[in-house]
Amino acid sequence: MRELVQFIKESWQELKKCTWPGRKEIQASSLVVLVVTLVFVLIVFGEDWLIGQALKLVY
């Protein structure tokens, strides 16, 4: 049991050393993730549409 308590104390001390991002950094990162996701969605949708059109010509 002591080892568990010691582990939790040490983990808490390490977490205090971390620097957490601010509100502006989180907003900027979230915007980047959304834009990149949207770009990939558009690419996959476009490829799917093109393959569908090609298959319609074949069949």
C-alpha positions in Angstrom: 0.0 0.0 0.0 2.9 2.4 0.7 4.2 1.9 -2.8 0.9 3.0 -4.2 0.7 6.1 -2.1 4.3 6.9 -3.0 3.6 6.4 -6.7 0.6 8.8 -6.5 2.6 11.4 -4.6 5.4 11.3 -7.2 3.0 11.4 -10.1 1.3 14.5 -8.6 4.7 16.2 -8.2 5.5 15.5 -11.8 2.1 16.8 -13.0 2.9 20.1 -11.2 6.0 20.5 -13.3 4.0 20.3 -16.6 3.1 23.5 -18.4 -0.4 23.4 -19.6 -1.5 25.2 -22.8 -3.5 28.4 -22.4 -7.0 29.2 -23.9 -5.6 30.8 -27.0 -3.3 27.8 -27.7 -6.1 25.3 -27.3 -8.4 27.3 -29.6 -5.7 27.6 -32.3 -4.9 23.9 -32.0 -8.6 23.0 -32.2 -9.0 25.1 -35.3 -6.1 23.4 -37.0 -7.5 20.0 -36.2 -10.9 21.0 -37.6 -9.5 22.4 -40.8 -7.2 19.4 -41.4 -10.1 17.1 -40.7 -12.4 19.0 -43.1 -9.7 18.8 -45.8 -9.3 15.0 -45.4 -13.1 14.6 -45.5 -13.3 16.5 -48.8 -10.4 14.5 -50.3 -12.0 11.1 -49.3 -15.4 12.2 -50.5 -13.9 13.3 -53.8 -12.1 10.1 -54.3 -15.2 8.1 -53.4 -17.3 10.1 -55.9 -14.7 9.6 -58.6 -14.5 5.9 -58.0 -18.3 5.7 -58.0 -18.5 7.5 -61.4 -15.8 5.2 -62.8 -17.7 2.1 -61.7 -20.9 3.4 -63.3 -19.0 3.6 -66.6 -17.7 0.1 -66.2 -21.1 -1.4 -65.3 
